[in-house]
Amino acid sequence: MIIDVHTHVFPPRMLRERARLAQADRAFGALYDHPRARMATADDLLASMDRAGVDVSVAAGFWWHDGALAAEHAAYLLEAAAASGGRLLPFVPVDLASAGAAERLRALAAAGARGVGEVRPANQALAPAQAARCLVEASAELGLALLLHGSEEVGHEYAGKAGGFTPGDLWALLQALEERGAGGRAIAAHWGGGLPFYALMPEVRAALAGGRLAFDTAGTPLLYDPSVFVRGLELVDERLVLWGSDFPLRDQAADRAAAEAALPDGARRAAVLGENAARFLGL
């Protein structure tokens, strides 16, 4: 089974009204204001999956500042997933900044959400620690997986780089997941902003071995040398590296081919491209 743990889809209305939304939401505008910036619907994603030979995709939302937009986007993801025959896993956005966040998360879980994301706390004017408190509890209590935007603290600048979880933020969240216990789990997107490289520290490697925090490969060609696949698998438990394409920013078929080329070992390739995600997400 081929599983892509990092894609983004939007309701058709949001594609049509991107210019207005870009004015209303600064973070959205930074990524999608230009008419050529790629956006996709659930139907676009399903067609891409057919072309790329992908069986299941996490369909994540945008982390809106406005609670009404987050709710609209979440409802669309839930509806699209329900109609997909199990091919789409809805990871929904939610307003964490307003009162009632816990109740909203419970309602979304009851409606079929499989996870929350892609979480970028700055979009809602929250610090990562503020977002983490609510999310860790929701993950443990409700079984919702978390898809967290990983932010590198060094390297070139790009739209959307900052505002997520740095390696230090992820370290604190991992400790909170361990303390909370139960079934809490999270995926740190974009190689977790580089957290796997800290696994050369024995205490970090030991904490990651608990299996609550995995790393996706979304955006790899835009961030790292292809050798990051092999090196990353050497640094952390190789069961915790999950392929993510970042569709539609990246073409799914092209990104899958790049990942396969970077993983010459067949067993590792199969694990990263699907087996690890199936285990981590309980599919």
C-alpha positions, 0 to 999 in steps of 0.5 A: 500500500502506498500512503501519502501522509501530507497533501492539501485540498480546499473546497472549490469555493476557496479556489474561486475566491482565493484573491479575497481570502488572500486579503482576509488571511495574511498567512493564506495570502503569503502562500496562495495570493499569486494566481499560479500558486497551486491549489487543489480540490479533493477530486484533483487529489484523487485524480493525482493519486490514480496517476501516481499509484497512491492508495491512501492520502492524508488530506489536510486543511489550511490553518486558518486564522478565522474560525468560520473558515476553519470550520468550513474547510473541516466540513469539506474535508470530512465530506470528501473523505466520506465519499472517497471509499477510504482513500482520503484521511481527513486531517482538519483545521480547527480554531484553537484561539477561541473559547470552546476549542476542546468541544470543537475537537470532540465534535470533529472527531465524532464526525469522522476526523482522523487527525488535525492539521496542518498545524501552524500556530502562528496563523492563529497568533498562538505560540507553539506551547499554547497550541500544544496543550490543547492538541496533546490532550485531543490526540490522547483522548480522542485518538486524533493524529497531529500533523505539525508544520516543522520550521527550520531555524536556519537556511534559506527563507521561503513563504510559510517557513516560520510560524510552525514547530521548531525542533525545540518546540517539537521536543517539548511536545514530545515530552508532553505526549509521553507524560500524557500517555495513552494514544497520543501521536504526531507527525512532524512535517518537513523532517520536523524542522531538522529534529532527526539530526538531534537524535545523535544526542542519546536522550533525544534518540531514546525519547523518539524511540517511544514511537509517538512522534514520526517525521514526514518527508514533505518538501524534501527536494526544496529543503535537503539533499536527497541523502537526507532519506538514508541519513534520516533513517539511520538517525531515528527509528526507520519506522518513523519516517513517512512519505509525504508529497506536499501535493499540490505544491509537489506533483505526487508522481514526481515526488514519489519517484524522487523518494524511490530513487533516494531509497535504493533498499527495497525494504526501506522503500516499501516502509517509507512509502506506506508500511510505516504510515499504515502502522503509525495511523492504524490503517 
